[in-house]
């Protein structure tokens, strides 16, 4: 399959409401994981005495690689199993093989969209919260970088919460506060962890 | 040519008919929903065109994840022969 055909197929998949809905869930759920993990890593690194901003970035990127790979891998396998099941059920109903048809191509495109959404969520979450550490020693001290990082994480979570609240026609600021609160909780737990 | 096809719910009947209408030699296509089941739909497809190639139509329908159940009506030659039994006139 040529790249152009694949890109066109992915575009068509993204236009579908059901694909957008599930992609959004994967993106938000994994992005939530990534952001909270990063806040925990940042606080833990600072309290453990890591004195270099780039070292925190290195630790955080390790978490991003792990979470991104986990997202893309697990969702790929989950969606592959679901697609195979759906194809098998349809083949039973239609008494014919559906290999290499529009159905299987569409299912594969959906699989790619879901996997990318699941991987990009945590990578973005971690990357945003690590940004202040690139400016450690230039604009921020380590302590300030930690505070700005936690703040960015909370704003990111709140932004996603506001978006979810808006599309579900709930009060966006309540949804934003509920999501943002998770960032504060993780930061506090990390601070008061034994050791 | 009129045929009965079984297809999944997706692609929609609109997309299905559109794709068939884009085939070479096809001048018009009409699709009608006949029956909906849990996983599949049965549709009646009327295709018109000069020099229609059944193999091409069959391949396109297969690519749309559907299958031809039966070919119910075919007209060939220089003009359409009116069969009173079919047309009901």
Interface residues (C-beta under 8 A of the other chain):
Chain A: X89 X90 X93 X94 X95 X96 X98 X101 X102 X103 X104 X106
Chain B: X6 X8 X10 X11 X37 X38 X39 X40 X62 X63 X64 X65 X66 X67
